[in-house]
């Protein structure tokens, strides 16, 4: 990939960790890893790079690092990660221009802010589906086969991305090339252009966390039972709390919208591990604790089987 970019005229001299080494001396590549993001930012600063590209071991996942500002002397600064919802939003910008009104299929854990950006700002159709890159790709293909609309992209917050024009191959390098092409076009119009400016209307929450809980006995059977019990309690609580609204279009776990400003939480079970996952997006830590965490702790404490059989200390010990 590095060589391809070089052949196309890119300066890749500041690239890091590009020599294959099965021992992974600098850690297993993961575009979501804070450590990998920070190292890429430092490398971009040292090279004054227009863009940093992060790939995982088999290059089917992608993340980016881009500068927000450029000084009069041409120095870039304030590099930020473009991954998860941001990366999907940026891909949405590309296809909003390339295929207006098309469908973007994402995994279930995308944000409310992303849905509004794709649909309201870009005029695209957003379909959330079950996590797993094979699942979102299959859903995109099914949409196209049905003729109901044209799904151009199947993408997950993890960085897995497949595009119709690339035969829905799960390919992080192709995703990176699409964004590099977008940056080149933007810079031809404005040398100071930043990819971050293209997604400035994407509403992002201040507190974004995933909490994992496990059954005390560590079994999948108990995990499944506890999920069912908790899901019923959460669904019932949506009738108690005025600012909790059950997302009836959600296809995985239980998703609850909290208030009207984009906060939500999603509670689901792992298919393969004895884990219950709680994903939260809220305005800030205090809001997450008051409107989501504390309420869930109370629900779990009041239900004997949840209280006794589920280790929910990760949320009980959450501190704002």
C-alpha positions in Angstrom: 0.0 0.0 0.0 2.8 2.4 0.9 4.5 1.6 -2.4 1.3 2.3 -4.3 1.0 5.7 -2.7 4.6 6.5 -3.5 4.1 5.5 -7.1 1.2 7.9 -7.3 3.4 10.7 -6.1 2.8 10.8 -2.4 5.6 11.5 0.1 5.5 8.5 2.4 9.0 9.1 3.9 7.6 9.7 7.4 5.7 6.4 7.6 6.2 4.1 10.6 5.8 0.4 11.4 5.5 -0.6 7.7 7.9 -3.6 7.8 6.1 -6.9 8.5 7.0 -8.5 11.8 4.8 -11.3 13.2 6.1 -10.5 16.7 4.4 -7.1 16.6 7.1 -5.3 18.6 5.1 -2.1 18.7 1.8 -3.8 19.5 -0.9 -5.4 17.4 -2.1 -2.8 14.8 -5.5 -1.5 15.6 -6.9 1.7 14.1 -9.0 2.3 17.2 -6.0 2.0 19.6 -5.3 5.3 21.5 -1.6 4.4 21.6 -1.5 3.7 17.8 -3.4 6.9 17.1 -1.1 8.9 19.3 2.0 7.5 17.7 0.6 8.2 14.2 -0.2 11.8 15.3 3.5 12.2 16.4 4.7 10.8 13.1 2.4 13.2 11.2 3.7 16.1 13.2 7.3 15.2 12.6 6.7 14.8 8.8 4.2 17.7 8.6 1.9 15.3 6.9 -1.4 16.1 5.1 -2.9 12.8 6.4 -2.1 9.8 8.4 -3.5 6.4 7.6 -3.8 3.6 10.2 -4.4 0.0 9.1 -4.8 -3.2 11.1 -2.8 -6.4 10.4 -4.6 -7.5 7.3 -5.6 -4.0 6.2 -9.3 -4.6 6.1 -9.8 -1.9 8.8 -8.9 1.7 8.4 -8.6 4.9 10.5 -7.2 8.3 9.7 -5.4 11.2 11.4 -5.8 14.7 10.0 -4.7 18.2 10.9 -7.3 20.8 11.8 -5.2 23.8 11.1 -2.4 25.0 8.9 -0.2 28.0 9.7 1.0 30.7 7.3 4.4 29.0 7.0 2.7 25.7 5.9 3.0 23.9 9.2 0.0 21.6 10.1 -1.1 21.3 13.7 -3.9 20.0 15.9 -4.1 16.6 14.4 -7.2 14.5 15.3 -8.3 11.0 14.7 -10.9 10.4 12.1 -12.3 7.0 13.0 -15.6 5.4 14.2 -18.5 7.7 13.5 -16.2 10.4 12.0 -14.8 8.0 9.4 -18.4 6.9 8.4 -19.4 10.5 8.2 -16.4 11.3 5.9 -17.3 8.3 3.7 -20.8 9.7 3.6 -19.5 13.0 2.3 -17.8 11.2 -0.6 -20.9 9.2 -1.6 -23.2 12.1 -1.0 -21.4 13.7 -3.9 -20.7 10.6 -5.9 -24.1 8.9 -5.5 -26.7 11.3 -4.1 -29.5 9.7 -2.1 -27.7 6.3 -1.8 -27.9 4.1 1.2 -25.1 3.6 3.8 -25.3 0.4 5.9 -23.6 0.6 9.3 -23.3 -1.6 12.4 -25.8 -1.1 15.2 -23.4 0.9 17.4 -23.3 4.1 15.4 -24.4 7.4 17.0 -27.6 9.4 16.8 -25.5 12.3 15.6 -24.1 10.3 12.7 -27.6 9.3 11.6 -28.7 12.9 11.5 -25.6 13.9 9.6 -26.0 11.3 7.0 -29.7 11.8 6.5 -30.3 15.5 7.2 -27.0 17.1 6.1 -26.0 14.7 3.2 -29.5 13.5 2.1 -28.5 9.8 2.3 -30.4 6.9 3.7 -28.9 5.3 6.8 -29.6 1.7 7.7 -28.3 0.3 11.0 -27.8 -3.5 11.1 -26.3 -6.2 13.3 -22.6 -5.9 14.2 -20.1 -7.9 12.2 -18.7 -6.8 8.9 -20.1 -9.9 7.2 -23.6 -8.9 8.4 -23.5 -5.3 7.2 -22.1 -6.4 3.8 -24.8 -9.0 3.5 -27.5 -6.4 4.3 -26.1 -4.0 1.8 -26.2 -6.7 -0.9 -29.7 -7.7 0.1 -30.9 -4.0 -0.3 -29.4 -3.9 -3.8 -30.9 -7.2 -4.8 -34.3 -6.1 -3.6 -34.2 -2.9 -5.7 -35.5 -0.8 -2.8 -32.5 1.5 -3.0 -28.8 1.4 -3.8 -26.5 0.6 -1.0 -23.0 1.9 -1.9 -21.2 1.3 1.4 -21.2 -1.2 4.2 -19.1 0.0 7.1 -18.6 -0.5 10.8 -17.3 1.8 13.6 -14.4 -0.6 13.9 -13.1 0.6 10.5 -14.3 -2.4 8.4 -15.5 -0.9 5.2 -16.7 -2.4 1.9 -18.0 -0.5 -1.1 -20.2 -1.6 -4.0 -17.8 -0.2 -6.6 -15.1 -2.5 -5.1 -17.4 -5.7 -5.2 -18.0 -5.2 -1.4 -14.5 -6.4 -0.6 -13.7 -5.6 3.1 -10.8 -3.3 2.3 -9.3 -0.7 4.5 -6.7 0.4 1.9 -9.5 1.1 -0.6 -11.3 3.2 2.0 -8.0 5.1 2.6 -7.5 5.8 -1.1 -11.1 7.1 -1.4 -10.4 9.6 1.4 -7.0 10.6 0.0 -8.7 11.3 -3.3 -11.2 13.5 -1.5 -8.4 15.4 0.2 -6.6 15.9 -3.1 -9.8 17.4 -4.6 -10.4 19.6 -1.6 -6.8 20.9 -1.6 -7.0 21.7 -5.3 -9.7 24.2 -4.4 -8.2 25.4 -1.1 -4.6 24.5 0.0 -5.6 25.0 3.6 -8.5 22.5 3.4 -9.0 20.0 6.2 -11.0 16.8 6.1 -12.3 17.7 9.5 -14.1 20.7 8.1 -16.2 18.4 5.9 -17.7 16.8 8.9 -18.0 19.8 11.2 -21.8 19.4 11.4 -21.4 15.9 12.9 -22.7 16.2 16.4 -20.5 14.3 18.8 -21.0 13.5 22.5 -18.5 14.3 25.2 -18.8 10.9 26.9 -18.5 7.9 24.7 -17.7 4.6 26.5 -18.3 0.9 26.3 -18.6 -1.0 29.6 -18.4 -4.8 29.7 -20.0 -6.9 32.4 -19.9 -10.7 33.0 -21.9 -13.3 34.9 -20.4 -14.4 38.2 -20.2 -18.0 37.0 -18.7 -17.0 33.6 -21.0 -19.2 31.5 -22.7 -18.4 28.2 -26.0 -19.9 29.4 -26.1 -17.5 32.4 -25.0 -14.6 30.1 -28.0 -15.3 27.9 -30.4 -15.5 30.8 -29.2 -12.4 32.4 -29.4 -10.5 29.1 -33.0 -11.5 28.8 -33.8 -10.4 32.3 -32.0 -7.1 32.0 -33.5 -6.4 28.6 -37.0 -6.8 30.0 -36.2 -4.5 33.0 -34.8 -1.8 30.6 -37.7 -2.0 28.2 -40.1 -1.7 31.2 -38.2 1.3 32.6 -38.8 3.2 29.3 -42.4 3.6 30.6 -41.1 5.0 33.9 -38.5 7.5 32.8 -39.9 10.3 30.7 -36.6 10.8 28.9 -36.0 7.2 28.0 -37.4 6.1 24.5 -37.0 2.6 23.3 -35.6 2.4 19.8 -38.1 0.1 18.1 -36.1 0.0 14.9 -33.0 -1.4 16.6 -32.1 -4.9 15.5 -29.4 -5.8 18.1 -29.8 -5.8 21.8 -31.8 -3.0 23.4 -31.2 0.6 22.3 -32.6 3.5 24.3 -32.6 7.1 23.3 -32.1 9.4 26.3 -33.5 12.9 26.0 -33.5 14.7 22.7 -29.9 15.8 22.3 -28.4 12.6 20.9 -27.6 10.7 24.1 -28.3 7.0 24.0 -27.3 3.6 25.4 -27.3 0.1 23.9 -27.2 -3.1 25.9 -26.4 -6.3 24.1 -24.9 -9.7 24.6 -21.8 -11.1 22.9 -22.4 -14.0 20.6 -19.3 -15.8 21.5 -18.1 -14.7 24.9 -19.8 -14.5 28.4 -20.0 -10.7 28.1 -22.8 -8.2 28.3 -21.9 -4.9 26.6 -23.2 -1.5 27.5 -22.4 1.3 25.1 -23.1 4.8 26.2 -23.0 8.2 24.5 -23.9 11.2 26.5 -23.2 14.9 26.8 -20.7 14.4 29.5 -19.8 12.1 32.4 -22.2 13.7 34.8 -25.1 13.4 32.4 -24.2 9.7 31.7 -24.1 8.9 35.4 -27.4 10.7 36.2 -29.5 9.7 33.3 -28.1 6.2 32.4 -25.7 4.6 34.8 -27.4 5.3 38.2 -30.7 4.2 36.8 -29.3 1.0 35.5 -27.6 0.3 38.8 -30.9 0.7 40.6 -32.7 -1.6 38.1 -30.0 -4.3 38.6 -30.0 -3.9 42.4 -33.8 -4.3 42.5 -33.8 -7.5 40.5 -32.5 -10.4 42.6 -31.1 -12.6 39.8 -29.3 -9.6 38.2 -28.0 -8.5 41.6 -26.7 -11.9 42.6 -25.6 -13.4 39.3 -24.2 -10.4 37.3 -21.0 -8.7 38.1 -22.1 -5.1 37.3 -19.3 -3.5 39.3 -18.0 -1.7 36.2 -21.1 0.5 36.2 -21.5 0.5 40.0 -18.0 2.0 40.3 -18.4 4.4 37.4 -17.5 7.9 38.6 -18.3 11.3 37.0 
